[in-house]
Amino acid sequence: MSRDTRSALLDAAQERFAIDGFAGTSVRDLAAAVGIKESSVYNHFGSKQAVLDAVLARIDERLAAVARRFGVPIGDARDAAPIYQRITLDRLGSAAIGFLDVWLHDPGLVAARRVLILEQYRTPEAARLLRELTVERPLAFQAAVFAELIRKGEFRPADPEVLALAFWGPILAILAAAEEPGREPEAERLLRTHLEHFRNTYSAGADRGEEDA
């Protein structure tokens, strides 16, 4: 029961923080949402800040789980490189569209992004995590993957960090545009177009005339 109460508190916190912000949500609000006494919250978390820290950690775990679900790991680049080496353009496109769908429609992830966006100017940890999740970590991971693919001769010689920017920058822009009502179909088309163009431009397989290299 204790573990269920803790999870319920995190669910309530993620929802309330996404609507009212961290400062606008009290421990009493969280307790009321779960149906427990305010003092009982401290059986699970030492402070309201500890609740936010746990919410942010859960966001990180959720994104990693989404990546695993679509078979495009975001952990160790050396382990991931063989997967990206074999992945077809169709499969990569399907994974990208699947991630777009989760990004736009998964209630937990939508609420999580709102928490980070709302809190980035008030909570240094939220700003750091938002920056890590959307910019620093993807770029570092992708640069490492591209470096490995270049080393194996699967990608044309290039600066891996530049490749990472060329790959991830447009995707971030597409994700942002897709949040506007009615733009999702166009975002899907742009994602597939971007992936195909990127593969045709940088993959060594394109030089060898290979399809879906």
Beta strands, then each sheet from edge to edge (+ up, - down):
end
